Amino acid sequence: MADVDGLKVAKDYKVDVPFANQGDFHVKGANNLDWGMKKHLSNIFDPVSGNTVMFAFDHGYFMGSTAGLERLDVLLPQLIPYVDVLMGTRGAIRTCVPANCQKGIALRTTSGSSMLNDDLSHEVLAVDIEDVIRMNADCMAIQTFIGADGQLSSLDNLSKAVNAGMRYSVPVMGVVAVGKQMERTGRFFKLATRILAELGANIIKTYNCEDFEEVVAACPVPIVVAGGKKLPEKEALELAYEVISKGARGVDMGRNIFQSQKPAVMAQAVNMVVHKGATAKEAYEFFQETE
């Protein structure tokens, strides 16, 4: 193992220098992947904008029935036209997503915790690669807990998913978890996102932070930013605009869409920021004016 004593703190991120191995493919870090991987990634990231709007509705796997997600069968058809990727569990996707849906699928493949646990950091790889393929999922979403008690097991889950994904051309999305005792600093997110990318994750889902543009520059695969807790719509759109401006390749909005008073309109407003270059102000005005 490398001796960490005496290592210098990184500082030269060259945030204004484009990724060097982009080639002719629109997804960062994927230029050397095979056709199958690229096809799945193209289902996630729009080839024109290079970005993605994910809608996460996987909260029920550890929270049960969540406010705003009581009736997935009613909610999802309203939102599907305005998002690029649906992120959910296999149970919710099979029962509540129409089979003729043409959107990308990010399949939650780890589980094992619930709101009844004091520690949510111990999860297992719960979905085997055969079922991932049966569901035609475009990526496997793996929860990871850097710096928590469950770090070793979650990185083992990630590595096993990457190994299986490489065999069958299915990308992996490493999801950076943040617990009550975990940092939410640029230093932490630089560490966590880089570790997951180094272990083979093709997409990283993480959070906004100070020096976010340095987090993006140091990560050799695309970063998608989680919306996190419910914010006022104006603030959620400002978050989306800020992270896209700093290099994120998408946002994954859950509660900021499904707990909005106008979920479908909010999804459209987020789409305007991510794909059409709208400012947060323009998107919020659209949200206010549209029923």
C-alpha positions in Angstrom: 0.0 0.0 0.0 1.3 3.5 -0.8 2.7 5.4 2.1 0.3 8.3 2.7 2.8 10.3 4.8 4.2 13.2 3.0 1.8 13.2 0.1 1.0 16.7 -1.1 -2.5 18.1 -1.1 -3.8 18.3 -4.7 -4.3 21.8 -6.0 -3.8 21.9 -9.8 -7.1 20.8 -11.2 -7.0 22.6 -14.5 -10.7 23.3 -14.3 -10.7 25.1 -17.6 -9.0 22.3 -19.6 -11.4 19.8 -21.3 -11.2 16.1 -20.6 -8.3 14.8 -22.7 -9.7 11.4 -23.7 -13.1 12.5 -24.9 -12.6 11.2 -28.5 -15.8 11.3 -30.6 -18.1 10.0 -27.9 -20.2 12.4 -25.8 -19.9 10.7 -22.4 -16.8 11.6 -20.3 -14.5 8.7 -19.7 -16.3 6.3 -22.0 -14.3 6.7 -25.2 -12.6 3.3 -24.8 -15.6 1.3 -23.8 -17.3 -1.2 -26.1 -20.4 -0.6 -28.1 -22.8 -2.1 -25.6 -21.6 0.1 -22.8 -21.8 3.2 -25.0 -25.3 2.3 -26.1 -26.5 2.2 -22.5 -24.7 5.4 -21.6 -26.4 7.1 -24.7 -29.7 6.1 -23.2 -28.7 8.0 -20.1 -26.9 11.0 -21.4 -28.5 13.0 -24.2 -26.2 13.0 -27.3 -27.1 16.6 -28.1 -26.7 18.3 -24.7 -24.5 15.6 -23.2 -26.6 15.9 -20.0 -29.3 13.9 -18.2 -32.3 14.5 -16.0 -32.7 11.6 -13.7 -35.8 11.1 -11.6 -35.1 9.1 -8.4 -38.1 7.3 -6.8 -36.2 4.5 -5.1 -36.8 5.9 -1.6 -39.2 3.2 -0.7 -36.5 0.6 -0.5 -35.5 1.8 2.9 -38.3 4.4 3.8 -41.4 2.5 2.8 -44.3 4.7 1.6 -42.9 8.2 1.3 -44.8 11.4 1.0 -45.3 12.1 -2.7 -44.6 8.6 -3.7 -47.7 6.9 -2.3 -49.0 6.1 -5.9 -46.1 5.5 -8.2 -48.5 4.1 -10.8 -50.3 7.5 -11.0 -47.2 9.8 -10.6 -44.7 8.2 -13.0 -46.7 8.5 -16.3 -47.0 12.3 -15.6 -43.2 12.7 -15.3 -41.9 10.3 -17.9 -42.1 12.7 -20.9 -39.9 15.3 -19.1 -37.0 13.1 -17.7 -34.3 11.0 -19.3 -33.8 8.3 -16.7 -35.9 6.6 -14.1 -34.0 5.5 -11.0 -35.9 2.9 -9.0 -36.0 -0.6 -7.6 -36.9 -3.6 -9.7 -40.1 -4.1 -7.8 -41.3 -0.5 -8.4 -40.1 -0.5 -12.1 -41.8 -3.8 -12.9 -45.1 -2.9 -11.3 -45.4 0.8 -12.0 -43.4 1.8 -15.2 -45.1 1.0 -18.5 -43.2 -1.5 -20.5 -43.4 0.8 -23.6 -41.4 3.5 -21.7 -38.5 4.5 -23.8 -36.5 6.2 -21.0 -33.2 5.0 -19.5 -33.4 2.8 -16.5 -31.0 3.2 -13.5 -31.7 0.1 -11.4 -31.2 0.2 -7.6 -29.2 -2.9 -7.0 -28.2 -2.6 -3.3 -30.3 -2.9 -0.3 -30.4 -4.1 3.3 -31.1 -1.0 5.4 -34.3 0.6 6.6 -35.3 3.7 8.6 -35.5 1.4 11.6 -31.8 0.9 11.5 -29.5 3.2 13.4 -26.8 2.6 10.8 -27.8 2.7 7.1 -24.3 2.0 5.9 -24.5 -1.8 5.7 -26.0 -2.9 2.4 -25.6 -6.0 0.2 -25.6 -6.5 -3.6 -29.2 -7.5 -3.8 -29.9 -7.9 -7.6 -27.9 -10.3 -9.7 -26.6 -9.5 -13.1 -29.1 -11.8 -14.8 -32.0 -9.9 -13.5 -30.3 -6.6 -14.5 -30.1 -7.9 -18.0 -33.7 -9.2 -18.0 -34.9 -5.7 -17.1 -32.7 -4.2 -19.8 -31.4 -1.7 -17.2 -29.0 0.9 -18.5 -27.0 1.1 -15.3 -26.7 -0.5 -11.9 -26.9 2.0 -9.0 -24.7 1.0 -6.1 -24.9 2.9 -2.8 -21.4 3.5 -1.3 -20.4 4.7 2.1 -16.9 6.3 2.1 -15.7 6.9 5.6 -18.6 5.0 7.3 -18.6 1.6 9.0 -20.0 0.0 5.9 -17.2 1.3 3.6 -15.5 -2.0 3.0 -18.7 -3.9 2.2 -20.1 -1.2 0.0 -16.9 -0.9 -2.0 -17.0 -4.7 -2.4 -20.5 -4.4 -3.7 -19.3 -1.8 -6.2 -16.4 -3.9 -7.4 -18.6 -6.9 -7.9 -21.1 -4.9 -9.8 -18.3 -3.4 -12.0 -16.9 -6.9 -12.7 -20.3 -8.2 -13.7 -21.1 -5.0 -15.7 -17.9 -5.3 -17.7 -18.7 -8.9 -18.6 -22.2 -8.0 -19.9 -21.7 -4.3 -21.0 -23.9 -2.8 -18.2 -22.5 0.5 -16.7 -22.4 1.1 -13.0 -23.4 4.3 -11.2 -21.6 4.8 -7.9 -23.9 6.7 -5.5 -22.0 8.6 -2.8 -23.9 8.4 0.5 -23.8 11.1 3.1 -24.7 10.1 6.6 -25.2 12.2 9.7 -21.6 11.8 10.8 -20.1 12.1 7.3 -18.5 15.2 5.9 -20.2 17.3 3.2 -17.1 19.1 2.1 -15.2 19.5 -1.1 -12.4 17.5 0.4 -14.7 14.6 1.1 -16.4 14.6 -2.3 -13.1 14.8 -4.1 -12.0 11.7 -2.2 -15.3 9.8 -2.6 -15.9 10.5 -6.2 -12.4 9.7 -7.3 -12.3 6.4 -5.3 -15.5 5.2 -7.1 -14.2 6.2 -10.5 -10.9 4.5 -9.8 -12.7 1.3 -8.9 -14.5 1.4 -12.3 -17.8 3.2 -11.8 -18.9 4.8 -15.1 -21.1 7.5 -13.5 -20.9 9.1 -10.1 -24.0 10.5 -8.3 -23.0 12.9 -5.6 -23.8 16.3 -4.0 -23.0 19.9 -4.6 -20.3 21.4 -2.4 -17.7 24.2 -2.2 -15.1 23.9 -5.1 -17.5 21.7 -7.0 -15.8 22.5 -10.2 -12.6 20.9 -8.8 -14.6 17.8 -7.9 -15.8 17.5 -11.5 -12.3 18.2 -13.0 -10.7 15.5 -10.8 -13.3 12.8 -11.6 -12.7 11.0 -15.0 -16.3 10.0 -15.4 -19.5 12.1 -15.5 -21.0 13.4 -12.3 -24.7 13.7 -11.7 -25.8 15.8 -8.7 -28.4 14.6 -6.3 -31.1 17.1 -5.4 -31.1 16.0 -1.7 -33.7 17.2 0.7 -36.8 19.1 -0.5 -36.0 22.7 -1.3 -38.2 25.6 -2.4 -38.6 25.3 -6.2 -36.6 28.4 -6.8 -33.6 27.1 -4.8 -33.8 23.7 -6.4 -33.6 25.3 -9.9 -30.7 27.5 -8.7 -28.9 24.3 -7.5 -29.4 22.7 -10.9 -28.2 25.7 -12.8 -25.1 26.1 -10.5 -23.9 22.5 -10.8 -24.5 22.3 -14.6 -22.6 25.6 -14.9 -19.7 24.0 -13.0 -19.5 20.9 -15.1 -22.0 18.4 -13.8 -23.5 16.3 -16.6 -26.9 16.1 -15.0 -29.1 16.2 -11.9 -31.0 13.5 -10.2 -34.0 15.1 -8.6 -36.3 13.1 -6.4 -38.0 14.9 -3.6 -37.6 18.3 -5.4 -39.9 16.9 -8.1 -42.3 14.5 -6.4 -42.8 16.6 -3.3 -43.4 19.8 -5.4 -46.9 21.2 -5.6 -46.6 20.8 -9.4 -44.4 17.7 -10.0 -44.7 17.6 -13.8 -44.2 21.3 -14.2 -41.1 21.1 -11.9 -39.7 18.3 -14.0 -40.1 20.4 -17.1 -38.4 23.4 -15.4 -35.4 21.2 -14.5 -35.3 19.9 -18.0 -35.1 23.5 -19.3 -32.0 24.1 -17.2 -30.2 20.9 -17.9 -30.9 20.5 -21.6 -31.9 23.9 -23.0 -29.5 26.3 -21.3 -32.2 28.1 -19.4 -31.2 30.2 -16.3 -32.7 29.4 -12.9 -34.7 32.6 -13.2 -36.2 31.6 -16.6 -37.0 28.1 -15.3 -38.6 29.4 -12.2 -40.7 31.9 -14.1 -41.9 29.0 -16.2 -42.8 27.0 -13.1 -44.7 29.9 -11.6 -46.7 30.6 -14.8 -47.5 27.0 -15.8 -50.4 25.0 -14.3 
